[in-house]
Amino acid sequence: MKGKVFITLNKGKQVDHIGVRIELIGQIENLIDPKQNITFLTLAKDLEPPGSLTDNMAYDFLFAKVEK
């Protein structure tokens, strides 16, 4: 599974952050009883370490060999 994340800032603004991360979560939802939802997959990728963003950013990501 692959894709691209875009972060768009307001002109002239700076954003301080504790990191940029993307997560892929596979979950089966039980519509009758939400307490019985099952998470069968959790993957995460850090895209940017903590710091500041001053410009718009675009990050490519890839979760390789994901079995659903």
PDB file with one MODEL, atoms N, CA, C and O in Angstrom:
MODEL        1
ATOM      1  N   MET A   1       0.845  -1.158   0.000  1.00  0.00           N
ATOM      2  CA  MET A   1       0.000   0.000   0.000  1.00  0.00           C
ATOM      3  C   MET A   1       0.898   1.229   0.000  1.00  0.00           C
ATOM      4  O   MET A   1       1.808   1.346   0.821  1.00  0.00           O
ATOM      5  N   LYS A   2       0.637   2.134  -0.918  1.00  0.00           N
ATOM      6  CA  LYS A   2       1.464   3.333  -0.987  1.00  0.00           C
ATOM      7  C   LYS A   2       0.583   4.550  -1.211  1.00  0.00           C
ATOM      8  O   LYS A   2      -0.579   4.441  -1.603  1.00  0.00           O
ATOM      9  N   GLY A   3       1.160   5.696  -0.955  1.00  0.00           N
ATOM     10  CA  GLY A   3       0.414   6.933  -1.135  1.00  0.00           C
ATOM     11  C   GLY A   3       1.282   8.134  -0.876  1.00  0.00           C
ATOM     12  O   GLY A   3       2.507   8.030  -0.813  1.00  0.00           O
ATOM     13  N   LYS A   4       0.649   9.268  -0.728  1.00  0.00           N
ATOM     14  CA  LYS A   4       1.357  10.526  -0.516  1.00  0.00           C
ATOM     15  C   LYS A   4       0.572  11.353   0.495  1.00  0.00           C
ATOM     16  O   LYS A   4      -0.655  11.430   0.432  1.00  0.00           O
ATOM     17  N   VAL A   5       1.293  11.970   1.427  1.00  0.00           N
ATOM     18  CA  VAL A   5       0.703  12.849   2.441  1.00  0.00           C
ATOM     19  C   VAL A   5       1.122  14.269   2.120  1.00  0.00           C
ATOM     20  O   VAL A   5       2.300  14.540   1.889  1.00  0.00           O
ATOM     21  N   PHE A   6       0.146  15.184   2.105  1.00  0.00           N
ATOM     22  CA  PHE A   6       0.421  16.596   1.857  1.00  0.00           C
ATOM     23  C   PHE A   6       0.116  17.391   3.124  1.00  0.00           C
ATOM     24  O   PHE A   6      -0.937  17.220   3.738  1.00  0.00           O
ATOM     25  N   ILE A   7       1.044  18.256   3.507  1.00  0.00           N
ATOM     26  CA  ILE A   7       0.818  19.189   4.604  1.00  0.00           C
ATOM     27  C   ILE A   7       0.894  20.583   4.011  1.00  0.00           C
ATOM     28  O   ILE A   7       1.920  20.986   3.463  1.00  0.00           O
ATOM     29  N   THR A   8      -0.213  21.318   4.129  1.00  0.00           N
ATOM     30  CA  THR A   8      -0.301  22.654   3.560  1.00  0.00           C
ATOM     31  C   THR A   8      -0.410  23.672   4.694  1.00  0.00           C
ATOM     32  O   THR A   8      -1.320  23.596   5.520  1.00  0.00           O
ATOM     33  N   LEU A   9       0.504  24.605   4.726  1.00  0.00           N
ATOM     34  CA  LEU A   9       0.524  25.632   5.766  1.00  0.00           C
ATOM     35  C   LEU A   9      -0.062  26.940   5.242  1.00  0.00           C
ATOM     36  O   LEU A   9      -0.046  27.204   4.040  1.00  0.00           O
ATOM     37  N   ASN A  10      -0.576  27.750   6.156  1.00  0.00           N
ATOM     38  CA  ASN A  10      -0.994  29.096   5.787  1.00  0.00           C
ATOM     39  C   ASN A  10       0.251  29.909   5.445  1.00  0.00           C
ATOM     40  O   ASN A  10       1.312  29.701   6.032  1.00  0.00           O
ATOM     41  N   LYS A  11       0.124  30.824   4.505  1.00  0.00           N
ATOM     42  CA  LYS A  11       1.266  31.635   4.065  1.00  0.00           C
ATOM     43  C   LYS A  11       1.911  32.360   5.241  1.00  0.00           C
ATOM     44  O   LYS A  11       1.234  32.996   6.048  1.00  0.00           O
ATOM     45  N   GLY A  12       3.230  32.250   5.317  1.00  0.00           N
ATOM     46  CA  GLY A  12       3.990  32.955   6.333  1.00  0.00           C
ATOM     47  C   GLY A  12       3.880  32.371   7.730  1.00  0.00           C
ATOM     48  O   GLY A  12       4.354  32.982   8.688  1.00  0.00           O
ATOM     49  N   LYS A  13       3.267  31.208   7.869  1.00  0.00           N
ATOM     50  CA  LYS A  13       3.107  30.597   9.186  1.00  0.00           C
ATOM     51  C   LYS A  13       4.134  29.486   9.391  1.00  0.00           C
ATOM     52  O   LYS A  13       4.604  28.865   8.438  1.00  0.00           O
ATOM     53  N   GLN A  14       4.464  29.258  10.646  1.00  0.00           N
ATOM     54  CA  GLN A  14       5.368  28.174  11.030  1.00  0.00           C
ATOM     55  C   GLN A  14       4.607  27.257  11.982  1.00  0.00           C
ATOM     56  O   GLN A  14       3.842  27.729  12.823  1.00  0.00           O
ATOM     57  N   VAL A  15       4.816  25.951  11.851  1.00  0.00           N
ATOM     58  CA  VAL A  15       4.154  24.984  12.719  1.00  0.00           C
ATOM     59  C   VAL A  15       5.221  24.173  13.432  1.00  0.00           C
ATOM     60  O   VAL A  15       6.036  23.507  12.793  1.00  0.00           O
ATOM     61  N   ASP A  16       5.213  24.231  14.757  1.00  0.00           N
ATOM     62  CA  ASP A  16       6.084  23.374  15.556  1.00  0.00           C
ATOM     63  C   ASP A  16       5.342  22.063  15.791  1.00  0.00           C
ATOM     64  O   ASP A  16       4.136  22.068  16.038  1.00  0.00           O
ATOM     65  N   HIS A  17       6.060  20.936  15.715  1.00  0.00           N
ATOM     66  CA  HIS A  17       5.394  19.639  15.850  1.00  0.00           C
ATOM     67  C   HIS A  17       6.294  18.651  16.592  1.00  0.00           C
ATOM     68  O   HIS A  17       7.497  18.865  16.738  1.00  0.00           O
ATOM     69  N   ILE A  18       5.682  17.577  17.048  1.00  0.00           N
ATOM     70  CA  ILE A  18       6.424  16.531  17.758  1.00  0.00           C
ATOM     71  C   ILE A  18       6.718  15.343  16.841  1.00  0.00           C
ATOM     72  O   ILE A  18       7.055  14.256  17.310  1.00  0.00           O
ATOM     73  N   GLY A  19       6.589  15.558  15.550  1.00  0.00           N
ATOM     74  CA  GLY A  19       6.853  14.522  14.557  1.00  0.00           C
ATOM     75  C   GLY A  19       5.641  14.316  13.670  1.00  0.00           C
ATOM     76  O   GLY A  19       4.510  14.594  14.068  1.00  0.00           O
ATOM     77  N   VAL A  20       5.885  13.828  12.475  1.00  0.00           N
ATOM     78  CA  VAL A  20       4.813  13.511  11.532  1.00  0.00           C
ATOM     79  C   VAL A  20       4.860  12.006  11.318  1.00  0.00           C
ATOM     80  O   VAL A  20       5.889  11.452  10.933  1.00  0.00           O
ATOM     81  N   ARG A  21       3.729  11.352  11.575  1.00  0.00           N
ATOM     82  CA  ARG A  21       3.663   9.890  11.494  1.00  0.00           C
ATOM     83  C   ARG A  21       2.394   9.490  10.761  1.00  0.00           C
ATOM     84  O   ARG A  21       1.358  10.143  10.883  1.00  0.00           O
ATOM     85  N   ILE A  22       2.487   8.411  10.001  1.00  0.00           N
ATOM     86  CA  ILE A  22       1.313   7.839   9.338  1.00  0.00           C
ATOM     87  C   ILE A  22       1.136   6.429   9.869  1.00  0.00           C
ATOM     88  O   ILE A  22       2.112   5.709  10.079  1.00  0.00           O
ATOM     89  N   GLU A  23      -0.111   6.036  10.086  1.00  0.00           N
ATOM     90  CA  GLU A  23      -0.413   4.706  10.590  1.00  0.00           C
ATOM     91  C   GLU A  23      -1.412   4.011   9.674  1.00  0.00           C
ATOM     92  O   GLU A  23      -2.343   4.631   9.160  1.00  0.00           O
ATOM     93  N   LEU A  24      -1.202   2.725   9.481  1.00  0.00           N
ATOM     94  CA  LEU A  24      -2.131   1.863   8.756  1.00  0.00           C
ATOM     95  C   LEU A  24      -2.727   0.915   9.787  1.00  0.00           C
ATOM     96  O   LEU A  24      -2.009   0.140  10.418  1.00  0.00           O
ATOM     97  N   ILE A  25      -4.043   0.982   9.953  1.00  0.00           N
ATOM     98  CA  ILE A  25      -4.723   0.160  10.952  1.00  0.00           C
ATOM     99  C   ILE A  25      -5.781  -0.678  10.255  1.00  0.00           C
ATOM    100  O   ILE A  25      -6.669  -0.148   9.585  1.00  0.00           O
ATOM    101  N   GLY A  26      -5.679  -1.983  10.418  1.00  0.00           N
ATOM    102  CA  GLY A  26      -6.692  -2.898   9.900  1.00  0.00           C
ATOM    103  C   GLY A  26      -7.619  -3.282  11.033  1.00  0.00           C
ATOM    104  O   GLY A  26      -7.174  -3.780  12.067  1.00  0.00           O
ATOM    105  N   GLN A  27      -8.901  -3.053  10.842  1.00  0.00           N
ATOM    106  CA  GLN A  27      -9.853  -3.292  11.922  1.00  0.00           C
ATOM    107  C   GLN A  27     -11.142  -3.874  11.370  1.00  0.00           C
ATOM    108  O   GLN A  27     -11.630  -3.445  10.325  1.00  0.00           O
ATOM    109  N   ILE A  28     -11.688  -4.848  12.075  1.00  0.00           N
ATOM    110  CA  ILE A  28     -13.004  -5.395  11.759  1.00  0.00           C
ATOM    111  C   ILE A  28     -13.977  -4.780  12.751  1.00  0.00           C
ATOM    112  O   ILE A  28     -13.808  -4.911  13.963  1.00  0.00           O
ATOM    113  N   GLU A  29     -14.997  -4.108  12.230  1.00  0.00           N
ATOM    114  CA  GLU A  29     -15.980  -3.462  13.100  1.00  0.00           C
ATOM    115  C   GLU A  29     -17.226  -4.321  13.229  1.00  0.00           C
ATOM    116  O   GLU A  29     -17.776  -4.794  12.235  1.00  0.00           O
ATOM    117  N   ASN A  30     -17.658  -4.514  14.455  1.00  0.00           N
ATOM    118  CA  ASN A  30     -18.896  -5.221  14.746  1.00  0.00           C
ATOM    119  C   ASN A  30     -19.984  -4.165  14.911  1.00  0.00           C
ATOM    120  O   ASN A  30     -20.008  -3.455  15.917  1.00  0.00           O
ATOM    121  N   LEU A  31     -20.877  -4.053  13.944  1.00  0.00           N
ATOM    122  CA  LEU A  31     -21.901  -3.011  13.961  1.00  0.00           C
ATOM    123  C   LEU A  31     -22.946  -3.228  15.053  1.00  0.00           C
ATOM    124  O   LEU A  31     -23.589  -2.279  15.500  1.00  0.00           O
ATOM    125  N   ILE A  32     -23.112  -4.471  15.478  1.00  0.00           N
ATOM    126  CA  ILE A  32     -24.091  -4.770  16.519  1.00  0.00           C
ATOM    127  C   ILE A  32     -23.529  -4.443  17.900  1.00  0.00           C
ATOM    128  O   ILE A  32     -24.227  -3.875  18.740  1.00  0.00           O
ATOM    129  N   ASP A  33     -22.257  -4.806  18.135  1.00  0.00           N
ATOM    130  CA  ASP A  33     -21.629  -4.550  19.432  1.00  0.00           C
ATOM    131  C   ASP A  33     -20.243  -3.947  19.211  1.00  0.00           C
ATOM    132  O   ASP A  33     -19.272  -4.685  19.047  1.00  0.00           O
ATOM    133  N   PRO A  34     -20.136  -2.607  19.204  1.00  0.00           N
ATOM    134  CA  PRO A  34     -18.847  -1.948  18.937  1.00  0.00           C
ATOM    135  C   PRO A  34     -17.730  -2.320  19.912  1.00  0.00           C
ATOM    136  O   PRO A  34     -16.556  -2.112  19.606  1.00  0.00           O
ATOM    137  N   LYS A  35     -18.075  -2.866  21.082  1.00  0.00           N
ATOM    138  CA  LYS A  35     -17.049  -3.290  22.044  1.00  0.00           C
ATOM    139  C   LYS A  35     -16.287  -4.513  21.552  1.00  0.00           C
ATOM    140  O   LYS A  35     -15.229  -4.842  22.088  1.00  0.00           O
ATOM    141  N   GLN A  36     -16.815  -5.184  20.538  1.00  0.00           N
ATOM    142  CA  GLN A  36     -16.180  -6.391  20.019  1.00  0.00           C
ATOM    143  C   GLN A  36     -15.400  -6.139  18.728  1.00  0.00           C
ATOM    144  O   GLN A  36     -15.152  -7.082  17.977  1.00  0.00           O
ATOM    145  N   ASN A  37     -15.009  -4.900  18.451  1.00  0.00           N
ATOM    146  CA  ASN A  37     -14.181  -4.606  17.287  1.00  0.00           C
ATOM    147  C   ASN A  37     -12.835  -5.300  17.444  1.00  0.00           C
ATOM    148  O   ASN A  37     -12.328  -5.436  18.558  1.00  0.00           O
ATOM    149  N   ILE A  38     -12.262  -5.737  16.337  1.00  0.00           N
ATOM    150  CA  ILE A  38     -10.990  -6.460  16.362  1.00  0.00           C
ATOM    151  C   ILE A  38      -9.985  -5.724  15.487  1.00  0.00           C
ATOM    152  O   ILE A  38     -10.249  -5.473  14.311  1.00  0.00           O
ATOM    153  N   THR A  39      -8.834  -5.376  16.055  1.00  0.00           N
ATOM    154  CA  THR A  39      -7.732  -4.793  15.287  1.00  0.00           C
ATOM    155  C   THR A  39      -6.761  -5.919  14.964  1.00  0.00           C
ATOM    156  O   THR A  39      -6.219  -6.549  15.872  1.00  0.00           O
ATOM    157  N   PHE A  40      -6.534  -6.180  13.670  1.00  0.00           N
ATOM    158  CA  PHE A  40      -5.670  -7.279  13.267  1.00  0.00           C
ATOM    159  C   PHE A  40      -4.363  -6.816  12.636  1.00  0.00           C
ATOM    160  O   PHE A  40      -3.499  -7.636  12.327  1.00  0.00           O
ATOM    161  N   LEU A  41      -4.210  -5.502  12.442  1.00  0.00           N
ATOM    162  CA  LEU A  41      -2.996  -4.994  11.807  1.00  0.00           C
ATOM    163  C   LEU A  41      -2.750  -3.563  12.269  1.00  0.00           C
ATOM    164  O   LEU A  41      -3.657  -2.731  12.249  1.00  0.00           O
ATOM    165  N   THR A  42      -1.525  -3.284  12.683  1.00  0.00           N
ATOM    166  CA  THR A  42      -1.134  -1.921  13.021  1.00  0.00           C
ATOM    167  C   THR A  42       0.299  -1.708  12.549  1.00  0.00           C
ATOM    168  O   THR A  42       1.223  -2.358  13.035  1.00  0.00           O
ATOM    169  N   LEU A  43       0.477  -0.797  11.603  1.00  0.00           N
ATOM    170  CA  LEU A  43       1.801  -0.443  11.100  1.00  0.00           C
ATOM    171  C   LEU A  43       1.949   1.070  11.159  1.00  0.00           C
ATOM    172  O   LEU A  43       0.976   1.800  10.969  1.00  0.00           O
ATOM    173  N   ALA A  44       3.166   1.543  11.421  1.00  0.00           N
ATOM    174  CA  ALA A  44       3.400   2.985  11.506  1.00  0.00           C
ATOM    175  C   ALA A  44       4.726   3.328  10.835  1.00  0.00           C
ATOM    176  O   ALA A  44       5.667   2.535  10.838  1.00  0.00           O
ATOM    177  N   LYS A  45       4.776   4.511  10.271  1.00  0.00           N
ATOM    178  CA  LYS A  45       6.003   5.048   9.676  1.00  0.00           C
ATOM    179  C   LYS A  45       6.152   6.494  10.111  1.00  0.00           C
ATOM    180  O   LYS A  45       5.214   7.284  10.013  1.00  0.00           O
ATOM    181  N   ASP A  46       7.349   6.833  10.597  1.00  0.00           N
ATOM    182  CA  ASP A  46       7.662   8.217  10.917  1.00  0.00           C
ATOM    183  C   ASP A  46       8.117   8.905   9.641  1.00  0.00           C
ATOM    184  O   ASP A  46       9.041   8.435   8.977  1.00  0.00           O
ATOM    185  N   LEU A  47       7.481  10.007   9.297  1.00  0.00           N
ATOM    186  CA  LEU A  47       7.800  10.723   8.066  1.00  0.00           C
ATOM    187  C   LEU A  47       8.711  11.916   8.315  1.00  0.00           C
ATOM    188  O   LEU A  47       9.461  12.320   7.426  1.00  0.00           O
ATOM    189  N   GLU A  48       8.653  12.479   9.513  1.00  0.00           N
ATOM    190  CA  GLU A  48       9.443  13.672   9.826  1.00  0.00           C
ATOM    191  C   GLU A  48       9.739  13.664  11.322  1.00  0.00           C
ATOM    192  O   GLU A  48       8.835  13.431  12.124  1.00  0.00           O
ATOM    193  N   PRO A  49      10.993  13.916  11.714  1.00  0.00           N
ATOM    194  CA  PRO A  49      11.309  13.995  13.144  1.00  0.00           C
ATOM    195  C   PRO A  49      10.753  15.287  13.747  1.00  0.00           C
ATOM    196  O   PRO A  49      10.372  16.194  13.007  1.00  0.00           O
ATOM    197  N   PRO A  50      10.699  15.383  15.070  1.00  0.00           N
ATOM    198  CA  PRO A  50      10.203  16.609  15.706  1.00  0.00           C
ATOM    199  C   PRO A  50      10.960  17.836  15.225  1.00  0.00           C
ATOM    200  O   PRO A  50      12.159  17.775  14.953  1.00  0.00           O
ATOM    201  N   GLY A  51      10.248  18.946  15.125  1.00  0.00           N
ATOM    202  CA  GLY A  51      10.875  20.188  14.662  1.00  0.00           C
ATOM    203  C   GLY A  51       9.835  21.201  14.259  1.00  0.00           C
ATOM    204  O   GLY A  51       8.761  21.279  14.856  1.00  0.00           O
ATOM    205  N   SER A  52      10.156  21.973  13.246  1.00  0.00           N
ATOM    206  CA  SER A  52       9.260  23.019  12.753  1.00  0.00           C
ATOM    207  C   SER A  52       9.108  22.887  11.245  1.00  0.00           C
ATOM    208  O   SER A  52      10.044  22.514  10.538  1.00  0.00           O
ATOM    209  N   LEU A  53       7.915  23.198  10.772  1.00  0.00           N
ATOM    210  CA  LEU A  53       7.656  23.265   9.337  1.00  0.00           C
ATOM    211  C   LEU A  53       7.397  24.715   8.973  1.00  0.00           C
ATOM    212  O   LEU A  53       6.616  25.402   9.632  1.00  0.00           O
ATOM    213  N   THR A  54       8.056  25.173   7.922  1.00  0.00           N
ATOM    214  CA  THR A  54       7.855  26.547   7.466  1.00  0.00           C
ATOM    215  C   THR A  54       7.324  26.588   6.037  1.00  0.00           C
ATOM    216  O   THR A  54       6.877  27.635   5.569  1.00  0.00           O
ATOM    217  N   ASP A  55       7.370  25.459   5.348  1.00  0.00           N
ATOM    218  CA  ASP A  55       6.900  25.362   3.963  1.00  0.00           C
ATOM    219  C   ASP A  55       5.948  24.186   3.828  1.00  0.00           C
ATOM    220  O   ASP A  55       5.930  23.291   4.674  1.00  0.00           O
ATOM    221  N   ASN A  56       5.157  24.190   2.764  1.00  0.00           N
ATOM    222  CA  ASN A  56       4.326  23.034   2.455  1.00  0.00           C
ATOM    223  C   ASN A  56       5.218  21.832   2.221  1.00  0.00           C
ATOM    224  O   ASN A  56       6.311  21.954   1.668  1.00  0.00           O
ATOM    225  N   MET A  57       4.740  20.662   2.649  1.00  0.00           N
ATOM    226  CA  MET A  57       5.534  19.442   2.504  1.00  0.00           C
ATOM    227  C   MET A  57       4.692  18.355   1.853  1.00  0.00           C
ATOM    228  O   MET A  57       3.466  18.353   1.956  1.00  0.00           O
ATOM    229  N   ALA A  58       5.370  17.433   1.183  1.00  0.00           N
ATOM    230  CA  ALA A  58       4.737  16.248   0.613  1.00  0.00           C
ATOM    231  C   ALA A  58       5.625  15.057   0.943  1.00  0.00           C
ATOM    232  O   ALA A  58       6.836  15.105   0.728  1.00  0.00           O
ATOM    233  N   TYR A  59       5.036  14.004   1.456  1.00  0.00           N
ATOM    234  CA  TYR A  59       5.770  12.805   1.852  1.00  0.00           C
ATOM    235  C   TYR A  59       5.195  11.596   1.129  1.00  0.00           C
ATOM    236  O   TYR A  59       3.987  11.362   1.165  1.00  0.00           O
ATOM    237  N   ASP A  60       6.047  10.842   0.480  1.00  0.00           N
ATOM    238  CA  ASP A  60       5.641   9.560  -0.090  1.00  0.00           C
ATOM    239  C   ASP A  60       5.777   8.505   1.002  1.00  0.00           C
ATOM    240  O   ASP A  60       6.692   8.570   1.823  1.00  0.00           O
ATOM    241  N   PHE A  61       4.866   7.530   1.012  1.00  0.00           N
ATOM    242  CA  PHE A  61       4.999   6.437   1.966  1.00  0.00           C
ATOM    243  C   PHE A  61       4.673   5.124   1.279  1.00  0.00           C
ATOM    244  O   PHE A  61       3.972   5.082   0.268  1.00  0.00           O
ATOM    245  N   LEU A  62       5.206   4.042   1.860  1.00  0.00           N
ATOM    246  CA  LEU A  62       4.994   2.697   1.336  1.00  0.00           C
ATOM    247  C   LEU A  62       4.948   1.723   2.501  1.00  0.00           C
ATOM    248  O   LEU A  62       5.878   1.659   3.305  1.00  0.00           O
ATOM    249  N   PHE A  63       3.874   0.975   2.584  1.00  0.00           N
ATOM    250  CA  PHE A  63       3.796  -0.140   3.513  1.00  0.00           C
ATOM    251  C   PHE A  63       3.928  -1.390   2.635  1.00  0.00           C
ATOM    252  O   PHE A  63       2.971  -1.809   1.984  1.00  0.00           O
ATOM    253  N   ALA A  64       5.122  -1.970   2.630  1.00  0.00           N
ATOM    254  CA  ALA A  64       5.425  -3.092   1.742  1.00  0.00           C
ATOM    255  C   ALA A  64       4.925  -4.420   2.325  1.00  0.00           C
ATOM    256  O   ALA A  64       4.924  -4.619   3.540  1.00  0.00           O
ATOM    257  N   LYS A  65       4.514  -5.296   1.459  1.00  0.00           N
ATOM    258  CA  LYS A  65       4.119  -6.662   1.805  1.00  0.00           C
ATOM    259  C   LYS A  65       3.096  -6.715   2.929  1.00  0.00           C
ATOM    260  O   LYS A  65       3.269  -7.450   3.901  1.00  0.00           O
ATOM    261  N   VAL A  66       2.042  -5.944   2.796  1.00  0.00           N
ATOM    262  CA  VAL A  66       0.977  -5.932   3.808  1.00  0.00           C
ATOM    263  C   VAL A  66       0.000  -7.048   3.483  1.00  0.00           C
ATOM    264  O   VAL A  66      -0.568  -7.091   2.392  1.00  0.00           O
ATOM    265  N   GLU A  67      -0.191  -7.948   4.435  1.00  0.00           N
ATOM    266  CA  GLU A  67      -1.184  -9.013   4.274  1.00  0.00           C
ATOM    267  C   GLU A  67      -2.421  -8.633   5.050  1.00  0.00           C
ATOM    268  O   GLU A  67      -2.362  -8.354   6.247  1.00  0.00           O
ATOM    269  N   LYS A  68      -3.542  -8.624   4.354  1.00  0.00           N
ATOM    270  CA  LYS A  68      -4.791  -8.195   5.003  1.00  0.00           C
ATOM    271  C   LYS A  68      -5.591  -9.379   5.443  1.00  0.00           C
ATOM    272  O   LYS A  68      -6.672  -9.218   6.008  1.00  0.00           O
TER     273      LYS A  68
ENDMDL
END
